[in-house]
Amino acid sequence: MDFTFTEDQLAFREAISRFLMTEAPPEMLREIWDTDDGRSPELRSKMAAQGLTALSVPEALGGLGMDDVAWALMTQELGYYAIADSMADTAYVATGLLSALPEATPRRDEMLSKIAEGDARFAVGHPVNPLVADVHLADVILLEHNGEIHSVRRESIGFERNPSIDSSRRLSRITFSPSDETRIVDAAQGQAIWNQTLNRGALAVAGQSIGLAQRMLDLSIDYVVQRKQFGKPIGSFQAVKHHLAQVAEKIEFAKPVLYRAAHALAQGEANVDLHVSHAKLACCEAAWLAARHGIQVHGAMGYTWEVDLQMFMKRAWALDSSWGDRAFHKSRVATAVLADGAPIGPQFTFGE
């Protein structure tokens, strides 16, 4: 089994990273998040022009046709630069859901084409998330009802805004009336698609968490090199080195778990739930530790609005329970690992 990334995947990641480095610095994000909508149509248009919204739309509909493995790289960049939920929700989660619909589903191809062009915003509501991100700007909201998939316009639902500790998030609690007109797939077909959607949402959070952890580690390293105590940079003290080394270790051990889960999802493997939940737990733990140790090396000032660390720290905290909290994912791992005859052991890791 070949786990190396293709040249196209790596080149696209590098291009997006360079773009976001220039177009989404922390000072610009602060200005955007201070607005009521919390979003920049100009920045989103530029990201669409870079091809991000078209990444996993089928080529026949104007997309690039890349799979979950490519998104395992891309979500890390979205996390590293603290890009808002709506990008991954539309370009990855909603696109995956729509692509899984039967081809004869009304407006399926039209919606995917609009996503590829950057002309549509989608919000995705799943029972595991009591609050839905970016409903206030979404053109279409995809919602679950008893296993069915419903597609509704923003003006057809009720929603109440809910504040978040993370300034980048715009969350709402939704009420809507399901009907034959809003239903696009029945429960018989919808249940499997919703399970895929849950896994993609969790994998998107896992990738972003790794990106957030790396950004917090980089910020902490920069700080301890510059901050001096007793005439020396505090980064020269062994205790500080140990804190940051622990974070680096967590990140490096979580990455292969993320990539394995992305491969399982892309290939439709039977044990994909196990791999995705493992990735969610490992990646969120890395981000949590990066935030904790980042605060320790920064001191109390790390919480303040003026310091960039708090932007990524609060986002890591908020995403930790998104698309399934730790108890949910630990339960899925336990169910798979403790099952009778569970294929656990090195001989089962890669199959035949």
VEXDOTOR-808223 format. One record per residue (C-alpha): x, y, z. Coordinates in nm, 4 decimals, always signed. Each point is the difference from the previous one (the first is absolute). Layout:
SITE          X          Y          Z
SITE          X          Y          Z
...
END
This chain:
SITE          X          Y          Z
SITE    +0.0000    +0.0000    +0.0000
SITE    +0.1466    +0.3341    -0.1071
SITE    -0.0573    +0.2825    +0.2478
SITE    +0.2059    +0.2635    -0.1801
SITE    -0.1848    +0.3065    -0.1230
SITE    -0.0100    +0.0783    -0.3699
SITE    +0.1820    +0.2975    -0.1481
SITE    -0.3359    +0.1631    -0.0786
SITE    -0.1180    -0.0312    +0.3604
SITE    +0.3216    +0.1433    +0.1419
SITE    +0.0168    +0.2797    -0.2571
SITE    -0.3593    +0.1020    +0.0689
SITE    +0.0652    +0.0051    +0.3738
SITE    +0.3083    +0.2175    -0.0486
SITE    -0.1912    +0.2425    -0.2228
SITE    -0.2844    +0.0339    +0.2518
SITE    +0.2467    +0.0475    +0.2861
SITE    +0.1822    +0.2825    -0.1814
SITE    -0.3305    +0.1605    -0.0913
SITE    -0.1402    -0.0072    +0.3556
SITE    +0.3289    +0.1245    +0.1454
SITE    -0.0470    +0.3186    -0.2004
SITE    -0.3782    +0.0365    -0.0065
SITE    -0.0995    -0.1150    +0.3514
SITE    +0.2479    +0.1371    +0.2576
SITE    -0.1240    +0.0233    +0.3615
SITE    -0.0522    +0.3760    -0.0125
SITE    -0.2335    -0.0366    -0.2983
SITE    -0.1916    -0.2842    +0.1652
SITE    -0.0575    +0.2157    +0.3074
SITE    -0.1602    +0.2686    -0.2164
SITE    -0.2211    -0.2553    -0.1747
SITE    -0.1113    -0.1656    +0.3242
SITE    -0.0892    +0.3380    +0.1484
SITE    -0.2748    +0.0433    -0.2601
SITE    -0.3523    -0.1273    +0.0609
SITE    +0.0176    -0.2638    -0.2736
SITE    +0.3550    -0.0952    +0.0912
SITE    +0.0796    -0.0878    -0.3611
SITE    +0.1761    +0.1649    -0.2937
SITE    -0.1648    -0.0563    -0.3406
SITE    +0.3184    +0.1289    -0.1625
SITE    +0.2223    -0.2552    +0.1765
SITE    -0.2418    -0.2801    -0.0817
SITE    -0.0049    +0.0989    -0.3670
SITE    +0.3787    -0.0029    -0.0082
SITE    +0.0091    -0.3469    +0.1569
SITE    -0.2494    -0.1221    -0.2598
SITE    +0.2197    +0.1477    -0.2733
SITE    +0.2878    -0.2060    +0.1413
SITE    -0.2109    -0.3123    -0.0615
SITE    -0.0694    -0.0872    +0.3632
SITE    -0.3772    -0.0269    -0.0393
SITE    +0.0445    -0.2199    -0.3079
SITE    +0.2448    -0.2408    +0.1627
SITE    -0.2290    -0.3022    +0.0392
SITE    -0.2784    +0.0847    -0.2453
SITE    -0.0008    -0.2595    -0.2826
SITE    +0.1944    +0.1076    -0.3082
SITE    -0.3102    -0.0387    -0.2180
SITE    -0.1621    +0.2807    +0.2016
SITE    +0.2911    +0.2414    -0.0126
SITE    +0.1994    -0.1249    +0.2993
SITE    +0.3407    -0.1545    +0.0581
SITE    -0.1307    -0.3391    +0.1097
SITE    +0.2400    -0.0489    +0.2946
SITE    -0.0951    -0.2210    +0.2928
SITE    +0.0119    -0.0056    +0.3806
SITE    +0.3763    -0.0512    +0.0049
SITE    +0.0534    +0.3384    -0.1650
SITE    -0.2289    +0.1574    +0.2580
SITE    +0.2088    -0.1520    +0.2806
SITE    +0.2708    +0.2399    -0.1172
SITE    -0.2270    +0.2922    -0.0796
SITE    -0.1856    +0.0071    +0.3318
SITE    +0.3355    +0.0348    +0.1749
SITE    +0.0565    +0.3238    -0.1915
SITE    -0.3502    +0.1222    +0.0860
SITE    +0.0778    -0.0660    +0.3660
SITE    +0.3461    +0.1550    -0.0132
SITE    -0.1448    +0.3261    -0.1330
SITE    -0.3245    -0.0184    +0.2046
SITE    -0.2316    +0.0072    -0.3023
SITE    -0.3667    -0.0012    +0.0989
SITE    -0.2231    -0.3084    +0.0093
SITE    -0.1970    +0.0844    -0.3128
SITE    +0.2862    -0.0805    -0.2385
SITE    +0.0526    -0.3608    +0.1106
SITE    -0.3741    -0.0474    +0.0553
SITE    -0.0784    +0.1034    -0.3570
SITE    +0.3030    -0.1178    -0.1970
SITE    +0.0538    -0.3298    +0.1801
SITE    -0.2898    -0.1154    +0.2178
SITE    -0.2929    +0.1222    -0.2119
SITE    +0.1773    -0.0928    -0.3239
SITE    +0.0539    -0.3532    +0.1276
SITE    -0.3652    -0.0279    +0.0993
SITE    -0.1262    +0.1288    -0.3348
SITE    +0.2408    -0.2204    -0.1962
SITE    -0.1337    -0.3057    +0.1844
SITE    -0.3602    +0.0737    -0.1060
SITE    -0.1498    -0.2021    -0.2862
SITE    +0.0850    +0.1736    -0.3270
SITE    -0.3684    +0.0468    -0.0794
SITE    -0.0545    +0.2079    +0.3151
SITE    -0.1538    +0.3374    -0.1013
SITE    +0.2473    +0.2918    -0.0014
SITE    +0.2902    -0.2244    +0.1111
SITE    +0.2224    +0.0881    -0.2951
SITE    -0.1045    +0.3637    +0.0084
SITE    +0.0952    +0.0353    +0.3671
SITE    +0.3354    -0.1711    -0.0509
SITE    +0.0785    +0.2234    -0.2974
SITE    -0.0796    +0.3100    +0.2051
SITE    +0.2288    -0.1188    +0.2783
SITE    +0.2826    -0.0521    -0.2503
SITE    -0.0472    +0.3536    -0.1313
SITE    -0.0103    +0.1447    +0.3519
SITE    -0.3537    +0.1294    -0.0508
SITE    -0.1723    -0.1855    +0.2845
SITE    +0.0335    -0.0288    +0.3758
SITE    -0.1301    -0.3114    +0.1751
SITE    -0.0604    -0.0759    +0.3666
SITE    -0.0319    -0.3578    +0.1207
SITE    -0.2097    -0.0966    +0.2995
SITE    +0.0550    -0.3408    +0.1602
SITE    -0.1567    -0.1272    +0.3256
SITE    +0.3473    -0.0312    +0.1542
SITE    +0.0307    +0.3797    -0.0266
SITE    -0.2764    +0.1854    +0.1884
SITE    +0.1288    +0.3263    -0.1497
SITE    +0.0588    +0.0558    -0.3722
SITE    +0.2745    +0.2262    -0.1327
SITE    -0.0557    +0.2899    -0.2410
SITE    -0.3758    -0.0390    -0.0455
SITE    -0.0361    +0.3781    -0.0161
SITE    +0.1782    +0.0149    -0.3392
SITE    -0.0764    -0.3429    -0.1463
SITE    -0.1872    -0.0235    -0.3292
SITE    -0.1014    -0.3582    +0.0765
SITE    -0.0116    -0.1951    +0.3256
SITE    +0.0194    -0.3796    -0.0113
SITE    -0.1796    -0.1526    +0.2974
SITE    -0.0729    -0.3457    +0.1413
SITE    -0.3450    -0.1171    +0.1077
SITE    -0.0476    -0.3635    +0.1037
SITE    +0.2757    -0.1053    -0.2396
SITE    -0.1374    +0.2034    -0.2909
SITE    +0.1941    +0.2753    -0.1728
SITE    -0.1766    +0.3331    -0.0348
SITE    +0.1143    +0.3007    -0.2011
SITE    -0.1451    +0.3329    +0.1131
SITE    +0.0563    +0.3640    -0.0802
SITE    +0.1045    +0.2349    +0.2777
SITE    -0.3249    +0.1963    -0.0191
SITE    -0.1999    -0.3205    +0.0614
SITE    +0.1446    -0.0751    +0.3441
SITE    +0.0118    +0.1590    +0.3389
SITE    +0.3358    +0.0501    +0.1671
SITE    +0.1267    +0.1569    +0.3188
SITE    +0.3593    +0.1238    +0.0156
SITE    +0.2161    -0.1460    +0.2762
SITE    +0.3247    +0.1641    +0.1184
SITE    +0.3240    -0.1985    +0.0065
SITE    +0.3250    +0.0346    +0.1913
SITE    +0.1633    -0.0165    -0.3442
SITE    -0.0388    +0.3394    -0.1698
SITE    +0.0238    -0.1616    -0.3437
SITE    -0.3124    -0.2120    +0.0466
SITE    -0.3567    +0.1034    -0.0811
SITE    -0.2283    -0.2671    +0.1431
SITE    -0.3787    -0.0296    -0.0059
SITE    -0.2692    -0.2286    +0.1354
SITE    -0.2351    -0.1005    -0.2817
SITE    -0.3717    -0.0752    -0.0130
SITE    -0.1628    -0.1186    -0.3219
SITE    -0.3047    -0.1888    -0.1240
SITE    +0.0976    -0.3032    -0.2107
SITE    -0.2280    -0.0730    -0.2946
SITE    -0.0142    -0.1919    -0.3246
SITE    +0.1189    +0.3140    -0.1771
SITE    +0.3156    +0.0317    +0.2104
SITE    +0.0866    -0.3712    +0.0056
SITE    +0.2564    -0.0951    -0.2656
SITE    +0.0871    -0.3515    +0.1211
SITE    -0.2035    -0.2418    +0.2119
SITE    +0.1236    -0.1687    +0.3169
SITE    +0.0908    -0.3267    -0.1725
SITE    +0.2691    +0.1728    -0.2056
SITE    +0.0598    +0.2958    +0.2249
SITE    +0.1254    -0.1839    +0.3074
SITE    +0.3187    -0.1264    -0.1682
SITE    +0.0645    +0.3433    -0.1526
SITE    -0.0431    +0.1690    +0.3375
SITE    +0.2501    -0.2401    +0.1535
SITE    +0.2510    +0.0933    -0.2713
SITE    -0.0753    +0.3653    +0.0661
SITE    +0.0639    -0.0429    +0.3712
SITE    +0.3349    -0.1609    -0.0779
SITE    +0.0951    +0.2789    -0.2400
SITE    -0.0971    +0.2641    +0.2531
SITE    +0.2055    -0.1709    +0.2704
SITE    +0.2936    -0.0414    -0.2373
SITE    -0.0198    +0.3686    -0.0944
SITE    +0.0204    +0.0930    +0.3685
SITE    +0.2907    -0.2418    +0.0509
SITE    +0.1980    +0.1565    -0.2849
SITE    -0.0711    +0.3525    +0.1196
SITE    +0.1044    -0.0979    +0.3520
SITE    +0.3408    -0.1149    -0.1256
SITE    +0.0382    +0.3311    -0.1846
SITE    -0.0992    +0.1917    +0.3129
SITE    +0.2436    -0.2009    +0.2120
SITE    +0.2845    +0.0715    -0.2402
SITE    -0.0834    +0.3731    -0.0074
SITE    -0.0092    +0.0195    +0.3797
SITE    +0.3307    -0.1873    +0.0195
SITE    +0.1584    +0.2381    -0.2527
SITE    -0.1296    +0.3048    +0.1897
SITE    +0.1291    -0.1414    +0.3280
SITE    +0.3439    -0.0712    -0.1476
SITE    +0.0218    +0.3546    -0.1371
SITE    -0.0978    +0.1408    +0.3390
SITE    +0.2457    -0.2021    +0.2120
SITE    +0.2859    +0.0955    -0.2317
SITE    -0.0729    +0.3710    +0.0490
SITE    -0.1137    +0.0077    +0.3653
SITE    +0.2932    +0.0288    +0.2393
SITE    +0.0282    -0.0745    +0.3692
SITE    +0.3159    +0.0097    +0.2114
SITE    +0.1765    +0.1316    -0.3093
SITE    -0.0834    -0.3070    -0.2116
SITE    -0.2788    -0.0907    -0.2458
SITE    -0.2507    -0.2108    +0.1943
SITE    +0.0160    -0.2514    -0.2848
SITE    +0.3435    -0.1006    +0.1288
SITE    -0.1519    -0.1318    +0.3250
SITE    -0.0458    -0.3744    +0.0072
SITE    -0.3553    +0.0088    +0.1401
SITE    -0.1172    +0.2207    -0.2857
SITE    +0.1709    -0.2254    -0.2547
SITE    -0.1795    -0.3009    +0.1460
SITE    -0.3396    +0.1689    -0.0292
SITE    +0.0480    +0.0806    -0.3664
SITE    +0.1591    -0.3364    -0.0791
SITE    -0.3093    -0.1732    +0.1391
SITE    -0.2186    +0.2001    -0.2374
SITE    +0.2222    -0.0802    -0.2990
SITE    -0.0163    -0.3685    +0.0924
SITE    -0.3805    +0.0040    +0.0207
SITE    -0.0255    +0.1664    -0.3411
SITE    +0.2322    -0.2451    -0.1719
SITE    -0.1743    -0.3021    +0.1510
SITE    -0.3449    +0.1340    -0.0956
SITE    +0.0774    +0.0700    -0.3668
SITE    +0.0271    -0.3663    -0.1137
SITE    -0.3251    -0.0737    +0.1836
SITE    -0.1679    +0.2828    -0.1932
SITE    +0.1354    -0.1229    -0.3327
SITE    -0.1029    -0.3587    +0.0733
SITE    -0.3544    +0.1144    +0.0741
SITE    -0.0129    +0.2077    -0.3186
SITE    +0.1121    -0.3020    -0.2019
SITE    -0.2641    -0.2200    +0.1662
SITE    -0.2709    +0.2544    -0.0800
SITE    +0.1145    +0.0475    -0.3586
SITE    +0.0054    -0.3776    -0.0563
SITE    -0.3289    -0.0684    +0.1795
SITE    +0.1579    -0.2471    +0.2424
SITE    -0.2281    -0.1893    +0.2367
SITE    +0.1798    +0.1218    +0.3148
SITE    +0.0045    +0.3656    -0.1031
SITE    -0.1912    +0.1094    +0.3131
SITE    +0.2802    -0.1344    +0.2191
SITE    +0.2726    +0.1769    -0.1970
SITE    -0.1852    +0.3324    -0.0139
SITE    -0.0787    +0.0014    +0.3722
SITE    +0.3603    -0.0916    +0.0804
SITE    +0.1174    +0.2915    -0.2163
SITE    -0.2433    +0.2438    +0.1596
SITE    +0.1167    -0.0962    +0.3490
SITE    +0.3724    +0.0069    -0.0820
SITE    -0.0079    +0.3293    -0.1906
SITE    -0.2192    +0.1840    +0.2501
SITE    +0.2259    -0.1205    +0.2812
SITE    +0.2996    +0.1474    -0.1835
SITE    -0.1792    +0.3346    -0.0363
SITE    -0.1116    -0.0058    +0.3625
SITE    +0.3560    -0.0600    +0.1211
SITE    +0.1374    +0.2684    -0.2332
SITE    -0.2466    +0.2493    +0.1472
SITE    +0.0786    -0.0990    +0.3579
SITE    +0.3759    +0.0158    -0.0369
SITE    -0.0231    +0.3099    -0.2172
SITE    -0.1760    +0.1800    +0.2831
SITE    +0.2602    -0.1240    +0.2466
SITE    +0.2949    +0.1361    -0.1959
SITE    -0.1776    +0.3259    -0.0897
SITE    -0.1284    +0.0623    +0.3495
SITE    -0.3354    +0.1672    +0.0701
SITE    +0.0472    +0.2398    -0.2923
SITE    -0.0685    -0.2944    -0.2341
SITE    -0.3721    +0.0415    +0.0751
SITE    -0.0129    +0.3626    -0.1067
SITE    -0.1544    +0.1163    -0.3277
SITE    +0.3216    +0.1683    -0.1128
SITE    +0.1982    -0.3269    +0.0013
SITE    -0.0515    -0.2243    -0.3014
SITE    +0.0142    -0.3211    +0.2038
SITE    -0.3497    +0.0496    +0.1427
SITE    -0.1565    -0.0031    -0.3479
SITE    +0.1203    -0.3522    -0.0708
SITE    -0.0341    -0.1220    +0.3572
SITE    -0.3686    +0.0927    +0.0257
SITE    -0.0698    -0.1509    -0.3401
SITE    +0.1601    -0.3275    +0.1115
SITE    -0.2169    -0.0030    +0.3112
SITE    -0.3156    +0.0666    -0.1995
SITE    +0.0683    -0.2608    -0.2674
SITE    +0.0798    -0.2684    +0.2571
SITE    -0.3685    -0.0888    +0.0423
SITE    -0.1055    +0.0716    -0.3594
SITE    -0.1135    -0.3016    -0.2062
SITE    -0.0012    -0.2198    +0.3079
SITE    +0.1560    +0.0626    +0.3392
SITE    +0.2665    -0.2206    +0.1547
SITE    -0.2511    -0.2277    +0.1713
SITE    -0.1744    -0.0656    -0.3332
SITE    +0.3214    -0.0899    -0.1824
SITE    +0.1416    -0.2029    +0.2889
SITE    -0.3240    -0.1984    -0.0052
SITE    +0.0402    -0.0732    -0.3723
SITE    +0.3598    -0.1112    +0.0516
SITE    -0.0978    -0.2202    +0.2950
SITE    -0.2835    -0.1603    -0.1964
SITE    +0.2409    -0.0981    -0.2782
SITE    +0.2955    -0.1016    +0.2154
SITE    -0.1946    -0.2002    +0.2595
SITE    -0.2262    -0.1815    -0.2455
SITE    +0.0244    -0.3787    -0.0131
SITE    +0.2523    -0.1032    -0.2619
SITE    +0.1176    +0.3575    -0.0540
SITE    +0.2871    +0.0075    -0.2540
SITE    +0.2479    +0.1587    +0.2397
SITE    +0.3734    -0.0448    -0.0419
SITE    +0.2832    +0.0795    -0.2411
SITE    -0.1022    -0.2773    -0.2365
SITE    -0.3279    +0.1824    -0.0672
SITE    +0.1348    +0.3540    -0.0322
SITE    +0.0396    +0.0123    -0.3774
SITE    -0.1974    -0.3034    -0.1144
SITE    +0.1283    -0.2372    -0.2660
END
